[in-house]
C-alpha cells in the first residue's frame, strides 16, 4: 500500500452514487408496496451498504483500514430506476472515495439480487464518485500575485563550508512543488545579529513568507527563536503547536523543538528545525494550509487595511 504516514489527519468526505434500472414499472411498485418476495429491498440494501463501506479495505488491495466516522445510504425511487446515494465521512490521513463507491456498489447489487426473481431485466450502471472533500487539495489558495518567499539556513557548519545543507534544499524543493518560488536563499551562522539582520531585510523588501531552518533545538548555539522573537509584531503560536503535534506522533524528540512563528508586518516568519527530517515533517504538517495566512494578508492589502 502507498505510504500515507506523512499525511496530516483531516476531515474527509465522499459521496458516491449508483443507478439500478428496472424493465417494468410494476417492479418499482412492488418495491414501494413491500411486495418483493425477498423482503424489504431498500432497508436490506442500506444495511448491505454499511457492511460494504466497512469492509472495503478487505477487498480492495491498496485501500487502507480507516475509521468510518459516518456512513449514510439513501435512495431516490423513480419510475424506472432507483438511485443509490452513499455518503461517508472520516477523520484520517486518506480519503474515503473508494469506500463510498464500494458501499453504493454493494447496495446496488443487493437491490439487483432482491429484484431479479420478479424482473429479469434489472441492470446496474453509472457507479460514480459524485463529490469528495478533505485533504490538502482543498486548502490550496489562489493568489493574485506569486507568493514571494525566502529561505534562511542557520548553521555554523554550513556557513563555514564544513557541512552540506540538506534541510534548506528540501524546504526550497517542497515550496516549489506548492508553486511557491524562492526569491532569496541565504546561509548565516548561529549568530543572532546576522539572523535578525537578514530576516529584517527580507521583511522590509516585502517578502510574504520567510522560512528559517536550524537553531531551534537545545544546544548552546541554538538561538534562532531568541533572535526572531523580538522582531515579531504578532506571534502565531498555533502554527508551531500544529507542527510539534505532528512531529511528536512520528518522532518523540520533536517535543524539544523550540520553533516559533509570527508576523513581521504582513510577512509570515516560520522557524523550522535544521535536520532534514525535521524540516520535511514540519513542511508536511503546515503546508499548504499555512499559506492561507499569506492569502489573508494579500486580501487585507488589496482593501487597504
URJOJO-V946569 format. One line per field, one symbol per residue. psi: psi as a letter, one per 40 degrees, with the letter a starting at -180 (. if undefined). burial: + if it has 16 or more other ideal C-beta (glycine too) atoms within 10 Angstrom, else -. A space follows every 10 residues. Layout:
psi: ???
burial: ???
This chain:
psi: ihhedeiihi hiiihiiihh hiehdddddd ddefehdeah dddddddddd ddddeddedh dehihihhdh hhhiihhade ihhhhhhhii haeiifdddd dddddddddd ddddeddehe ehihifhihd iiiiiddefh ihidiihhii hhhhhdddde eeihhddddd dddddddeeh ihehhihiig hddddddddd ddddefidhh hihifeaeid egedddddde ehdhigdddd dddddddded hdeddehfii iahhbehhhh hiididdddd ddddddiede eddddddddd ddef.
burial: -------+-+ -+++++++++ ++----++-+ +----+---- ++-+++-+++ -+++-++--- --+--+-+-- +-+-+----- ++++++++++ -+++++++++ ++++++++++ ++-++--++- -+----+-+- -+-++----- ------++++ +++++--++- ----++++++ ++-++----+ -+--++++++ +--+++-++- -++---++++ +++++++--- -++++-++-- ++---+--++ -+++-++--- ---+--++++ ++++-+++++ ++++++-+++ ++++++++++ +-++--++-- -----
